[in-house]
Amino acid sequence: MEALIIKAEDFTPSIILNPNKNKFEIAGKSRPENVKDFYEPVINWFDKNTSSLVENFKDFYNDSNPFKFDFKLVYFNSSTSKMLYDILKKIKNIQNQGISVQINWYYNEEDEEILESGDELSKAVNIPFNYIEI
Protein backbone atom coordinates (compact mmCIF):
# COMPACT_ATOMS: atom_id res chain seq x y z
CA MET A 1 0.00 0.00 0.00
CA GLU A 2 1.59 3.24 -1.15
CA ALA A 3 1.71 6.33 1.00
CA LEU A 4 0.26 9.61 -0.19
CA ILE A 5 2.34 12.61 0.84
CA ILE A 6 1.53 16.15 -0.25
CA LYS A 7 3.77 18.98 0.91
CA ALA A 8 2.21 22.15 2.27
CA GLU A 9 2.22 25.25 0.12
CA ASP A 10 0.97 28.78 0.74
CA PHE A 11 -2.71 27.92 0.41
CA THR A 12 -2.72 24.15 0.89
CA PRO A 13 -2.02 21.88 3.85
CA SER A 14 0.43 19.04 4.13
CA ILE A 15 -1.20 15.64 3.88
CA ILE A 16 0.30 12.37 5.03
CA LEU A 17 -1.47 9.07 4.51
CA ASN A 18 1.14 6.47 5.39
CA PRO A 19 -0.16 3.19 6.82
CA ASN A 20 3.33 1.64 7.02
CA LYS A 21 4.37 4.36 9.48
CA ASN A 22 0.90 4.61 11.04
CA LYS A 23 0.80 8.32 10.22
CA PHE A 24 -2.34 10.00 8.95
CA GLU A 25 -2.47 13.78 9.08
CA ILE A 26 -3.74 16.96 7.46
CA ALA A 27 -1.95 20.05 8.76
CA GLY A 28 -1.71 23.75 7.97
CA LYS A 29 -3.90 26.16 6.03
CA SER A 30 -6.45 24.98 3.51
CA ARG A 31 -7.83 27.41 1.01
CA PRO A 32 -6.82 25.96 -2.34
CA GLU A 33 -8.02 27.61 -5.50
CA ASN A 34 -9.73 24.39 -6.58
CA VAL A 35 -10.61 22.43 -3.44
CA LYS A 36 -12.01 19.42 -5.27
CA ASP A 37 -8.89 18.99 -7.41
CA PHE A 38 -6.60 19.37 -4.40
CA TYR A 39 -8.41 16.80 -2.20
CA GLU A 40 -9.28 14.36 -4.99
CA PRO A 41 -6.07 12.31 -4.48
CA VAL A 42 -6.99 11.90 -0.79
CA ILE A 43 -10.48 10.64 -1.60
CA ASN A 44 -9.03 8.37 -4.28
CA TRP A 45 -6.42 7.03 -1.83
CA PHE A 46 -9.17 5.99 0.58
CA ASP A 47 -11.25 4.46 -2.23
CA LYS A 48 -8.24 2.47 -3.45
CA ASN A 49 -6.83 1.43 -0.06
CA THR A 50 -9.67 1.00 2.44
CA SER A 51 -10.13 -2.72 1.72
CA SER A 52 -6.40 -3.41 2.05
CA LEU A 53 -6.17 -1.26 5.15
CA VAL A 54 -8.98 -3.18 6.83
CA GLU A 55 -7.63 -6.59 5.76
CA ASN A 56 -3.95 -5.96 6.51
CA PHE A 57 -4.29 -3.94 9.69
CA LYS A 58 -7.40 -5.37 11.35
CA ASP A 59 -5.27 -7.07 14.03
CA PHE A 60 -2.94 -4.08 14.33
CA TYR A 61 -5.60 -1.46 15.09
CA ASN A 62 -7.55 -2.03 18.29
CA ASP A 63 -8.95 -0.05 21.22
CA SER A 64 -5.49 0.47 22.72
CA ASN A 65 -3.93 1.23 19.32
CA PRO A 66 -6.61 2.82 17.13
CA PHE A 67 -6.33 4.08 13.57
CA LYS A 68 -5.39 7.69 14.39
CA PHE A 69 -6.01 10.60 12.08
CA ASP A 70 -4.66 14.00 13.12
CA PHE A 71 -6.28 17.19 11.89
CA LYS A 72 -3.92 20.09 12.63
CA LEU A 73 -5.54 22.81 10.59
CA VAL A 74 -4.98 26.44 11.55
CA TYR A 75 -7.40 27.73 8.94
CA PHE A 76 -9.74 26.26 6.34
CA ASN A 77 -12.42 27.75 4.13
CA SER A 78 -15.99 26.51 3.77
CA SER A 79 -15.17 24.56 0.59
CA THR A 80 -12.50 22.67 2.51
CA SER A 81 -15.06 21.88 5.21
CA LYS A 82 -17.06 19.85 2.68
CA MET A 83 -13.96 17.90 1.67
CA LEU A 84 -13.06 17.25 5.32
CA TYR A 85 -16.56 15.87 5.76
CA ASP A 86 -16.01 13.56 2.77
CA ILE A 87 -12.68 12.37 4.21
CA LEU A 88 -14.28 11.76 7.59
CA LYS A 89 -17.00 9.68 5.89
CA LYS A 90 -14.21 7.51 4.45
CA ILE A 91 -12.76 7.14 7.94
CA LYS A 92 -16.23 6.29 9.27
CA ASN A 93 -16.39 3.54 6.65
CA ILE A 94 -13.16 2.09 8.07
CA GLN A 95 -14.67 2.24 11.54
CA ASN A 96 -17.84 0.53 10.31
CA GLN A 97 -15.67 -2.38 9.13
CA GLY A 98 -14.46 -3.08 12.66
CA ILE A 99 -11.36 -0.90 12.90
CA SER A 100 -10.95 1.24 16.05
CA VAL A 101 -10.66 4.89 15.01
CA GLN A 102 -9.41 7.97 16.86
CA ILE A 103 -9.73 11.46 15.39
CA ASN A 104 -7.39 14.00 16.96
CA TRP A 105 -8.57 17.55 16.30
CA TYR A 106 -5.91 20.11 17.20
CA TYR A 107 -6.86 23.71 17.82
CA ASN A 108 -5.34 26.89 19.21
CA GLU A 109 -6.91 27.75 22.56
CA GLU A 110 -7.85 31.19 21.20
CA ASP A 111 -9.44 29.86 18.01
CA GLU A 112 -12.99 28.92 18.88
CA GLU A 113 -13.95 28.73 15.20
CA ILE A 114 -11.65 25.76 14.51
CA LEU A 115 -12.91 24.05 17.68
CA GLU A 116 -16.55 24.62 16.71
CA SER A 117 -15.88 23.37 13.18
CA GLY A 118 -14.43 20.18 14.64
CA ASP A 119 -17.48 19.74 16.83
CA GLU A 120 -19.81 20.18 13.84
CA LEU A 121 -17.85 17.67 11.75
CA SER A 122 -17.74 15.19 14.63
CA LYS A 123 -21.52 15.33 14.97
CA ALA A 124 -22.07 15.17 11.21
CA VAL A 125 -20.17 11.88 10.84
CA ASN A 126 -21.00 10.51 14.29
CA ILE A 127 -17.39 9.98 15.34
CA PRO A 128 -16.29 11.43 18.69
CA PHE A 129 -13.20 13.60 18.32
CA ASN A 130 -10.30 13.88 20.72
CA TYR A 131 -9.78 17.66 21.03
CA ILE A 132 -6.20 18.71 21.69
CA GLU A 133 -5.49 22.30 22.65
CA ILE A 134 -2.18 23.72 21.44
Phi, psi and omega in degrees: 000121183279145175281153171244120180230123179237124180282145178294146172230188185304320186243007182228148182277166169279146178226129177232120173234093187228090182295330181292335176253005181053046182233118179226118189202144167234124186218141175115210180258141179229101171211059181293155179298316177238096186299316182299314179297321181294315185272353181304318178298330179291312178300315179297322179299313178296317180300319183284327192249353184301314181300313179295320179300313181294314182294312187280337186240010183302321179280338181283315181272127178210186184299327180272348177218073184284164169292110184258135175233121181260125172253112183238055183270132177264340176199141168208147181274175184294328177294322177295323181305319178296320179291323176298320176300316179297320178295317179296328175295324176294320178293321177299323177299319177298315179299318180296343178264015172096009179265130175292134185234140173227122175259120175258119182248107182272142179208151175282136184304335181266000184252084181292333182296316179295318178299313180296322177297319177298317180298317179297317179294320178302314179293322183296324182257358179059047172233122176292136178263151170261109184271127184238115180278134178239000000 
